């Protein structure tokens, strides 16, 4: 799975391509929204105003709206148990 993180005018956009299932990204967002993940600090979570998943299996986008940096999101993705089940 390829992960591409880019800064947008109102936050960060993550593009997942290759071996990615949309359902897994939705699950990751739900875990984050309900506090069931430890991939980012509470401080970072508070900065995110909205999370929106779009696309299809093999080409999924996640748009994060808020005052978050590309680096914060890249660090969170590296810790995600949904994306990195072997951790």
Number of C-alpha atoms within 10 A of each C-alpha: 12 11 15 12 19 16 15 14 9 12 20 23 22 20 17 23 17 12 10 18 17 19 13 14 21 17 12 19 19 14 15 17 14 8 13 11 18 13 21 19 11 10 8 16 15 11 15 16 12 11 18 13 18 14 13 14 16 14 17 22 20 20 20 22 18 19 14 19 16 16 13 13 20 16 12 17 19 13 17 17 15 17 15 10 8 6 9
